[in-house]
Amino acid sequence: MRRLVARFRKARSAVAAVEFAIAMPVFLMFIGGTLDFGFANYGRSALANAVAAGAHYAYLTVQSGGTVTASSLQTLIQTVSGLSNVTVTVTGPACYCVTGTGPTMASSTQCGTTPPGLCSDNTTPAGTYVIINATYAYQAMMPAYSHLAGATMAESATVQLK
C-alpha cells in the first residue's frame, strides 16, 4: 500500500490534465463575457446606424418633393439594422409646436393653414417633424452577463422635415 501511495506522489503525468480541467471553465467564462459584450455593442451600433439612416432618408425624401410614411420608415430601419428583435415606432410626419426649455413637442394641426394657427404659447408651429424610436432586445449567449451588456437598447431621432 505504501508503495502505491509513493508511486502516485511521484507520478506527474496527469497534472496538466487536472490544471486544464480547473482553468478551462474560468477561461470560457471570460471568453463568453467578452463575446457577449462585443455582440451587444455591435447591436447598439447597428441600431444607431439604422435610425440615422431612417432620419436621413426621411429628410432627403421630403426635401426632394416626395412624401414619407411611417410604415416605409419602419421597414427601412428594420432592414438596415439587420437585427431581429427590433421594434420601431414612428410618429408623424406631423406638425409640431416646440415649447418649453426641454424642448417638448406638442402636436398641432395648424401647419399649412393660411394664416398659420398658433401654438399654445402664441407662437407659430415650428414645422413638420418625424419622431423615430427604435428598441433592440439583445439575447445574451451567457445569461449571467446579460445585465452587464444591457438587455434592451434604445435609439431615437427627431427630424424636422419642413
N, C-alpha and C positions, 0 to 999 in steps of 0.2 A: 504494500500500500504506500509506503514511504517513497519507494522508487517511482511509483506512478505520479505522486504529487510533485516530486522533484523533477520529473520529466516534463510535466505541464508548466512548471515555473520557468524552465529553460527554453521551452518552445515559444518562438516568436512569429511563427508563420501566419497566424490569423489576426495579428494585431492591426494590420492595415484594414482588413475587412470590418473589424469592430469599430475602428475610428471612422471609417466611411459610413457605417450604419448610424453612428451617432451624429455625425456632422451633416449628412445629406438632407435630412428634413429641415434643418435650420437654413441651409443654403437654398433649398427650394422655396421656403417662405420668403426669403429676401428677393429672389428672382421673381416670384409671383407678385409680390408687392410692387416691385419696380415695373413690371409689365402692366399691372392694373393702373398704376399712376400714369404711365405713358399713354395707354389707351384712353383713359379718362380725359387727359389733356388734348389728345387728338380729337376726341368727340367735341370738346368745348371749342376748339379752334374751327372745326368743320361747321359747327352750328353758327358761330360768329360770322364766318365767311359766307354762309348761305343767307343769313339775314341781311348782311351788307349787299350781297348780290340782288336780293329781292328789293331792297331800298333803291339801289342803283337802277334796276330795271323799271321800277315804278316811276322814278323821276324822269328817266330818259324817254319813256313811252309817252308820258303826258307832255313833256317839252316838245316832242316831235309831232304833236297833234293827235296822238292816239288816246285810247281810254284803257284804263287798267281796272281789273276786278279783283275782289278779294280771293275768289277761287283760283284765278290764274297765279296770284302771288303765293298762295298756299302750295299749289302744285310745284311751282318753280323752287321754292325754298326746300321742300321735301326732296326734290330731285337733286338739287345742287349739293345738299348736305351729304347725301349718300349713306345716311344713317337710318336704322329702323328706330322705332320708339320716339319719333319726332312729332310733336304736336304744335301746329301753327295756328295762331289766331290773328286775323287781320281785321282791323276796324277801319272802315272808310273804304274808299276815299269819301271824305265828308268835310263840311265847312266847320271850322272851329274858331272859338274865341280864346285867345291866350290871356289868362288872367292870373293875378297873384304873383308872389315872389318865388314860386316854385319852379317854373310856371305850371299852371294846370290847364288842361284842355277842356273847354266846355263846348258841347255840341251846339251848333247854330244852323238853322235852315235858311239863314238870310243871305248867304253868298249868292251872287249872281242876280239879285233883285236890283231894280233901279227905282229909287236910290237904295243903296245897300242898307240893310237893317243894322241896328246897333246891338252890341253885346250888353250884358247886364251892367257893366261899368261905363256905359255910354261911349264905347269905342267901336270902330268898325271891325268886323271879323278879320282875323289875320290871314285867312286864306283856306285853301283846300289841303288837307293833310291826310296821310295814311299812317296808321299805327300798326306796327308788326311786333308781335310777341311770339317767341318760339321757345319750347322747352324740349329737353332731351333727357330721357330716363336711361342712365348708364347701368348696365347689368355687369357687376364685377365678377371676374373669374374667381377671385378669392374672397368669399363673403366677409371674412374678418377685416378686410381692408376697405370695404365699401364706404364706411364712414370717413375714411381718410381722403378718398378720391372725390367724394361728393356724388351722391346717387342721382340727383336731378340738377341739371344745368339749365340756365335761362339766359336768353339774349332778347333784346328789344331795340327797335329803332322807330323814330318818328320822323317822317319826311314831309316837307312842305312841297306840294306839287305845283301849286299856282300861287 
